[in-house]
Amino acid sequence: MEEHDDRKQWPLVVLISSPFHGHMTPTLQLATTLHAKGFRIAIAHSSLNPPNPSNHPSDFTFCPLSDNLTAIDNSGSFTGFINAINTNCRAPFKELLIRFISEGNKSIVVIFDNVMHFAGIVAVDLNLPAIVFRTSSAAYFPAFLARQQLHQQGRFLEQDFVMQEVVPNHHPIRYKDLPFSNAPIEDWKQLVSNFSQQAHPSAVIWNTVKFLENESLTRIHNHLHVPVFAVGPLHKITPSPSIGYHQEDTSCISWLDKQPPKSVVYISFGSLATMDAKVLTEMAWGLMKSDQRFLWAVRPGLVSGSEWLELLPKGFVEETRERGLVVKWAPQKEVLAHFAVGGFWSHCGWNSCLESISLGVVMICQPFGVDQGVNARYVSYVWKIGLELERVEREEIERMIRRVMVDDEGEEMKVRINDMKEMVIEALGKRGSSQESLEGLVKKNDRIKKFGVYYPLVGHDGKSTYVKRWKNMMAEDSGRRGEPHILNCKKATFESATKREMEALGGGIRRRPLVVLTSSPFHGHMTPTLQLATTLHAKGFPIAIAHSSLNPPNPSNHPSDFTFCPLSDNLSAIQEQSGGFAKFINTLNNNCKASFKEHLTRLISDGNKSMVVIIMFRTSSAAFFPAWLVRQQLHQQGRFLEEDFVMQEVVPNHHPLRYKDLPFSKAPIEDWIQNIANNSQQAHPSAVIWNTIEFLEHESLTQAHNLLKVPVFAIGPLHKITPSSSIGPHQEDTGCITWLDKQPPKSVVYISFGSIATMDTKVLTEMAWGLVKSNQRFLWVVRPGLVSGSEWLELLPKEFVEETKERGLIVKWAPQKDVLAHFAVGGFWSHCGWNSCLESISSGVVMICQPFIVDQMVNARYISYVWKIGLELERVERGEVEEMIRRVMVGDEGEGMRIRVNNMKEMVKKSS
């Protein structure tokens, strides 16, 4: 009795799920996981499709709720069924909770399936914490909200929209992907009415993985303003017995054992989906024509009214007997884990998607309803680990199966999904995101109802991550001067990446050490280095700038207590355009080494006693780092780009980069060898600072940290943190701002290729004629020397200036940040230097990408292909230029990009 009373002091978690298999399974997996963490568990469930208590720990309490329902109605009255189950279960659930309270349970929390929204209302009425458990993808939530917004506007999908078009502000979701896109209007109205009654939860638990849905999780947190825990995939955390409503045919595993590796397509559409006889017939003929092996789960009732296989084409089973097997139900996780399975033709229920991803099996997507359209869109279009079957016709099916199973396209998808499989394993590891989120959820068995003090996966601004935080820069013992700095790499939740990282850079220090910064003489490197110096100075650090004598900074533009230390470099010009870039870097490093050492020796002798710590500052994108490593690996294998590769092909394991995007992809082999030699001499740093933003490059930053094994600080964009005067090598023409003031909003294309890029006369000419033909306004920075040997505009076509004088302006140099922030600028035609990319994103301006060298190709690829906030100009020809400008400035495509980049602009504001 005493022990029983003690147990009542332990937190009781009451979980309630809808009776759908795809909801009940992860709910019971979550229950098992929490039970293993020390919580008492009660499962409140519908009397329809109840779980089997014998499959679960003996101390689980199972509480059936009287729902007066006999079947899940999937014949068009789904919303009526949801309404009925919520209405019928409410009173018995309230009675159950009152009983638990009256029995002396001191701490009770309710975790409820979002479909069973009555449970949240009842819990809040009884002053109990209510936590929503979402068994769908995170991407489904904003899609549902978009659908709801359309409803509130009195707009309905099939009446008002072209279903293949992308929903504004919700890229990549099309109208056809929205939940219940084919449902009758009255059904949708009923559904909205049901869900509008939901109580505001204390937190949300999601059966998903952070790396997979970081952007959607961020949007959710920003909308709900409560902790969001991504704890999936639960089926990998808690291996559990099947609770399916069909008997599994385990003999299919013996059949799979006899098949070759990766040769079988597994086909299953879950426990609810139904189709008509024609669809079943087309699927059968497509399988027959594909000549591929298959395992097909044809559930009795898959075609309404059918017993089992009687509706398959005559001769199908006999014709495919040697390479196919049809069963009523399969042990899906075992099947997907089998070596013989090479593809999964699925309805794209979220559990099926998670199982497929975590087992590295590419997909053919045939969504039926609710969240499945959203999931299929992400699988096929965003993650690119499957293909969506748009038309269920035998020829299309045959082609789709072959693309997945035997074509090169399928091989590329397999590479991507295997990378994801490894990332899932990492997320589930001891320090992975899902385990971290679970630990935050349970907080060492503390009472779960105190959610305000827990560590949510998504922080105040929605961007919690595994931030590599610089915990201490000096030993705390102030009595022992000169002890080594202590660097710690710690996982943490944070409110704003940039603010908190900058605080970390200055945290825990009793006596600020002198920070000596040195930069190459390139404008794109020197500018952010000086911005970083100004930022650190504002944190109380004394600053010294060691700089090349070539292109030196102007001390008068910076705080008076900055120390400037010129390095003797014996260089008179940057030579990268004459084929000697690698040699220039080598010479610069060799020539500056001695004078840099002299400056450091002097600074130490002047009383700066702190131990010297080496920190690298990266002014490129984080995505450039893994691209550089790939290029280096190819070199080590004795393989060179133009000799060995089709340049448009994607680099294996480094999607989305093509060989042509790799740094120095067009450089002479000798130059690349010199580059490798230069970089192989680098000392291993104690930390790396990156001028980038965590939400923009989370995956690349994680990869960099895993490779470098040191703290990584993403503190950008520095130009937003530290407004600074121009340090460019050219005089800015501020008169262009007055000209912009007279132009209509978003009407001007701004064109600038930075301080180094050069081009030949033909390219300049094609650009000019493209601008003429586009009939768009433009502001063009034509830097003297942009074409080698030119003075300024003498190489432009004679008719060009006259033809465009009413709508265009050419200057030698522009105040770029002011230009991009101007209301009149609607597009930026750029070389995609990283500073320019950050300035464009943080000003909400879409881009035309024309990369020249080094990291610019990588940046252009991410802008055009990953973030989809610009287009890459592959050929500089007047017709192509005209089309590109029009697509960005006046087409619907440009509007979609503008929405995305403005969303990013808002996220930058929150970070900086």
Secondary structure as GFF3:
##gff-version 3
##sequence-region A 1 912
A	DSSP	alpha_helix	2	7	.	.	.	ID=ss1
A	DSSP	beta_strand	12	17	.	.	.	ID=ss2
A	DSSP	alpha_helix	21	36	.	.	.	ID=ss3
A	DSSP	beta_strand	40	46	.	.	.	ID=ss4
A	DSSP	three_ten_helix	53	55	.	.	.	ID=ss5
A	DSSP	beta_strand	61	65	.	.	.	ID=ss6
A	DSSP	alpha_helix	78	102	.	.	.	ID=ss7
A	DSSP	beta_strand	108	113	.	.	.	ID=ss8
A	DSSP	alpha_helix	118	125	.	.	.	ID=ss9
A	DSSP	beta_strand	130	134	.	.	.	ID=ss10
A	DSSP	alpha_helix	140	152	.	.	.	ID=ss11
A	DSSP	alpha_helix	157	160	.	.	.	ID=ss12
A	DSSP	three_ten_helix	175	177	.	.	.	ID=ss13
A	DSSP	alpha_helix	185	195	.	.	.	ID=ss14
A	DSSP	beta_strand	203	206	.	.	.	ID=ss15
A	DSSP	alpha_helix	210	224	.	.	.	ID=ss16
A	DSSP	beta_strand	228	230	.	.	.	ID=ss17
A	DSSP	alpha_helix	234	237	.	.	.	ID=ss18
A	DSSP	alpha_helix	251	257	.	.	.	ID=ss19
A	DSSP	beta_strand	264	268	.	.	.	ID=ss20
A	DSSP	alpha_helix	277	290	.	.	.	ID=ss21
A	DSSP	beta_strand	293	297	.	.	.	ID=ss22
A	DSSP	alpha_helix	316	319	.	.	.	ID=ss23
A	DSSP	beta_strand	324	327	.	.	.	ID=ss24
A	DSSP	alpha_helix	332	337	.	.	.	ID=ss25
A	DSSP	beta_strand	341	346	.	.	.	ID=ss26
A	DSSP	alpha_helix	350	358	.	.	.	ID=ss27
A	DSSP	beta_strand	363	365	.	.	.	ID=ss28
A	DSSP	alpha_helix	372	377	.	.	.	ID=ss29
A	DSSP	pi_helix	378	382	.	.	.	ID=ss30
A	DSSP	beta_strand	386	388	.	.	.	ID=ss31
A	DSSP	alpha_helix	394	405	.	.	.	ID=ss32
A	DSSP	alpha_helix	408	428	.	.	.	ID=ss33
A	DSSP	alpha_helix	433	442	.	.	.	ID=ss34
A	DSSP	three_ten_helix	451	453	.	.	.	ID=ss35
A	DSSP	alpha_helix	497	506	.	.	.	ID=ss36
A	DSSP	beta_strand	515	519	.	.	.	ID=ss37
A	DSSP	alpha_helix	523	538	.	.	.	ID=ss38
A	DSSP	beta_strand	543	548	.	.	.	ID=ss39
A	DSSP	three_ten_helix	555	557	.	.	.	ID=ss40
A	DSSP	beta_strand	563	567	.	.	.	ID=ss41
A	DSSP	three_ten_helix	576	578	.	.	.	ID=ss42
A	DSSP	alpha_helix	581	605	.	.	.	ID=ss43
A	DSSP	beta_strand	615	618	.	.	.	ID=ss44
A	DSSP	alpha_helix	624	636	.	.	.	ID=ss45
A	DSSP	alpha_helix	641	644	.	.	.	ID=ss46
A	DSSP	three_ten_helix	659	661	.	.	.	ID=ss47
A	DSSP	alpha_helix	669	679	.	.	.	ID=ss48
A	DSSP	beta_strand	687	690	.	.	.	ID=ss49
A	DSSP	alpha_helix	694	708	.	.	.	ID=ss50
A	DSSP	beta_strand	712	714	.	.	.	ID=ss51
A	DSSP	alpha_helix	718	721	.	.	.	ID=ss52
A	DSSP	alpha_helix	735	741	.	.	.	ID=ss53
A	DSSP	beta_strand	748	752	.	.	.	ID=ss54
A	DSSP	alpha_helix	761	774	.	.	.	ID=ss55
A	DSSP	beta_strand	777	781	.	.	.	ID=ss56
A	DSSP	alpha_helix	798	804	.	.	.	ID=ss57
A	DSSP	beta_strand	808	811	.	.	.	ID=ss58
A	DSSP	alpha_helix	816	820	.	.	.	ID=ss59
A	DSSP	beta_strand	825	830	.	.	.	ID=ss60
A	DSSP	alpha_helix	834	843	.	.	.	ID=ss61
A	DSSP	beta_strand	846	849	.	.	.	ID=ss62
A	DSSP	alpha_helix	856	861	.	.	.	ID=ss63
A	DSSP	pi_helix	862	866	.	.	.	ID=ss64
A	DSSP	beta_strand	870	872	.	.	.	ID=ss65
A	DSSP	alpha_helix	878	889	.	.	.	ID=ss66
A	DSSP	alpha_helix	892	911	.	.	.	ID=ss67
###
